Amino acid sequence: MAKKGSILLNLLNFSSKKIDSIILKFKDIDHIFNASTNELEGIPYLDSKDIEKIIRNRESQVLEKELKLIEKENIDCLDVFDEDYPSLLNEIDGKPLVLYIKGDRKVLNKLLIAVVGSRMPTIYGISMAQFFSYRLSLLGIGVVSGLARGIDTNAHKSAVKQGVTVAVLGSGLLNIYPRENRKLADFISKNGAVISEFPLLTPPLRENFPRRNRIISGLCKGVLIVEAMLRSGALITARLACEQNREVFALPGQIDSPLSKGTHKLIKEGAKLVESIEDIIEELNLNISDDHEKTSIILNIEEEKIFKYISESKGVTLEELFISSGVKPDIINKTMLNLQLKGLIKEVKPSIFVKNINF
């Protein structure tokens, strides 16, 4: 559990410079509750309004309300003094003093890759977010994103099917945004973690999201940008990743698509162009066996039934699969998409499929 003094300072929304100076002043951050005005005046960067704010709020009901909510809603809460504080995040400038967590805090110290992009992606962008997130999770790599509409949502949904995912919010944990992702956030918390640095009831203010992005990149070894316009939150995340000495990966797209402009700009500036999951693994020098991925794949009844009718050399059409398997067309369409996401089949020509030879 985070120290009471850390939660108080987090509620006051002080800059990292002011928080660092307070931490340097006191051996125990909880001493802030007993510190005299003279002691507080001796702390660099604190002005009279800051000192008044500390004294007023340590004696108010604001802190008690937050502590009661943490207990009532079963929120895990850690601070920079906790041994479980994410080691990579601990390296960055301006790291959050406090992290509120719904889920398993241990996930935050796993090998993590961020997958982010446009809130209004193309069909290509959606399929690529699903594909790469799913394949990363099969390899035992956690996928981090921001729970936003579009690429983020698809990354979370695909990763959580076979592994873990971490959602980083730009609002408080008791104010999930967007609202339609509340069920997704709940599901993620049971299989990974939903986290925020913001007090529990904080609304999704516009200025919160750039701050949120530094946590997304800070938790990870690298960041994959799927689709992005030239001015977008995803490019802010990419810039922050560079500043934090993280790897930046970008997917090429159609040259006439506005959503390719951002990723192409990143590639021109030195981001790693990604065409396959192997590009990410090689760039990060990860020693991950192909066998791990292969043995992790689980097929449901429909997938098994249809997969056996697909060969490695002779292409099969959807109509032929319908005749051979007897499975309804709508189920075949859905199942074929799932098999593609799992990397088990590929489309060699429009609506003609073969098994992926690597499997």
Order of alpha helices (4+ residues) and beta strands (2+ residues): alpha-alpha-alpha-alpha-alpha-beta-beta-beta-alpha-beta-alpha-beta-alpha-beta-alpha-beta-alpha-beta-alpha-beta-alpha-alpha-alpha-beta-alpha-alpha-beta-beta
